Amino acid sequence: MERLFALAITAALLAAPVPALGQNKKPFGWVEKVKVMPEDLVIQAKLDTGAEHSSLHAGNLTEFTKNGASWIKFDLTNRYGKTVTIERQIRRMARVKRENNKFVTRPVVSVGICLGEEYMEVEVNLRDRTGFEYPMLIGRSFLAGNVVVDPAIMFTEEPSCKSKPIK
């Protein structure tokens, strides 16, 4: 009798639906508005689960030294023509593989990104993305564990962060 009861409990547990990872997270679209912080500039970004790292458009790149450390200054413009000049310390130089299997070196900085209510400091490599449709590509270093991406939708939520980083 006890064995039958144990088998019945085991069968019930195995038959119970298990929620999929991220099932209780609100999905975002493959393109969303994000806010670059603390500059508070809203830009459009492509959420790319195939990219490991994030990339941000940088115009007028100028490297300089500040307090003995390497820094970079660059311009970021949104689709409405609003431009902000951003200064960040260079965290490292990344070697990035291009489509033609050649490598380029890009500066990497830390930027606060607000997507919906999700805020996170994330490393981004800087490059001139003039030929791309979106000034930012957000990769798995931001998305993983934080965001579910639905490729069938776009622009689901305005950036509305009010708190500290989630990581």
C-alpha positions in Angstrom: 0.0 0.0 0.0 2.8 2.4 0.9 4.6 1.5 -2.3 1.5 2.2 -4.3 1.0 5.6 -2.6 4.7 6.5 -3.3 4.3 5.6 -6.9 1.1 7.6 -7.2 2.9 10.7 -5.7 5.8 10.3 -8.0 3.6 10.0 -11.0 1.7 13.1 -10.0 4.9 15.1 -9.6 6.2 13.9 -13.0 2.9 14.8 -14.7 2.7 18.3 -13.2 3.6 21.0 -15.7 7.0 22.6 -15.1 7.2 26.3 -16.0 9.7 27.2 -18.7 12.7 29.3 -17.7 11.7 32.9 -17.9 8.0 32.1 -18.3 7.0 34.6 -15.7 9.0 37.4 -17.3 7.3 39.9 -19.6 8.7 39.5 -23.1 10.5 42.3 -25.0 10.6 42.6 -28.8 13.6 42.2 -31.0 13.8 46.0 -31.2 13.1 48.2 -28.2 13.7 51.7 -26.9 16.4 51.9 -24.3 17.7 54.8 -22.2 21.5 55.3 -21.9 22.2 56.5 -18.3 23.0 58.7 -16.6 22.8 60.8 -19.8 19.1 59.9 -20.1 19.2 59.6 -23.9 16.6 57.3 -25.4 17.7 55.4 -28.4 16.5 52.3 -30.3 18.3 49.0 -29.8 18.3 45.6 -31.4 18.0 42.8 -28.9 20.3 40.1 -30.3 20.4 36.7 -28.6 23.0 35.6 -31.1 25.5 38.3 -30.0 27.4 37.6 -26.8 28.3 41.3 -26.2 26.7 44.7 -26.7 27.8 47.4 -29.1 27.0 51.1 -29.1 27.4 53.7 -31.8 30.2 56.2 -31.1 30.8 59.2 -33.3 33.8 61.5 -32.9 35.8 59.1 -30.8 38.6 60.8 -28.9 40.9 59.0 -26.5 42.6 60.9 -23.7 44.3 60.4 -20.4 42.6 61.4 -17.1 44.2 60.8 -13.7 46.7 58.4 -15.3 43.9 56.2 -16.9 42.8 55.8 -20.5 39.4 57.5 -21.2 37.3 58.0 -24.3 34.9 60.7 -25.3 32.3 60.1 -28.0 29.0 61.4 -29.4 25.7 59.5 -29.4 22.7 60.8 -31.3 19.2 59.5 -31.2 16.8 59.3 -34.2 15.4 62.8 -33.3 18.8 64.5 -33.6 19.5 64.9 -29.9 23.2 64.4 -29.3 25.0 63.8 -26.0 28.8 63.7 -25.5 29.7 60.8 -23.2 33.0 60.3 -21.4 33.9 57.0 -19.9 37.0 55.2 -18.7 38.2 52.5 -21.1 37.8 49.2 -19.3 39.7 47.2 -21.9 40.2 46.7 -25.6 38.2 44.0 -27.2 39.3 42.0 -30.2 36.1 41.6 -32.3 35.7 39.2 -35.3 34.2 40.9 -38.4 32.0 39.3 -41.1 35.1 38.8 -43.3 36.8 36.8 -40.5 39.2 39.6 -39.8 39.7 41.0 -36.3 39.4 44.7 -35.2 40.2 46.2 -31.8 37.5 48.3 -30.1 37.4 50.2 -26.8 35.0 48.8 -24.2 33.3 51.0 -21.7 30.7 50.5 -19.0 27.3 52.1 -19.7 24.0 52.1 -17.7 21.2 50.8 -19.8 17.5 51.0 -19.0 15.2 48.5 -20.9 11.6 48.8 -19.6 12.1 48.6 -15.8 15.3 46.6 -16.1 18.5 48.6 -15.4 22.0 47.2 -15.6 25.5 48.4 -16.0 26.9 46.6 -19.1 30.1 46.6 -21.0 29.7 47.8 -24.6 32.2 48.0 -27.3 32.2 51.3 -29.2 32.1 51.6 -33.0 30.8 53.8 -35.7 27.4 52.1 -36.4 26.3 54.7 -39.0 25.6 52.0 -41.6 23.3 50.1 -39.2 19.6 50.6 -38.6 20.0 50.8 -34.8 22.6 52.6 -32.8 22.8 49.9 -30.2 23.0 46.1 -30.3 22.2 44.4 -26.9 23.7 41.0 -26.5 23.5 38.1 -24.1 25.7 39.7 -21.5 22.7 42.0 -20.7 19.8 39.7 -21.8 20.7 36.4 -20.2 18.7 35.7 -17.0 17.1 39.2 -17.2 15.0 39.4 -20.4 13.0 37.2 -22.7 13.0 38.2 -26.3 10.0 37.5 -28.6 11.1 38.0 -32.2 7.5 38.6 -33.3 7.1 41.9 -31.5 8.8 45.3 -31.3 8.6 48.4 -29.0 6.7 46.8 -26.1 7.6 49.2 -23.3 9.1 52.7 -22.7 12.3 52.7 -20.6 11.2 53.6 -17.0 14.0 52.8 -14.6 14.0 54.4 -11.2 16.3 52.2 -9.2 19.8 50.8 -8.9 21.3 48.2 -11.2 20.0 44.7 -11.0 23.6 43.3 -11.2 
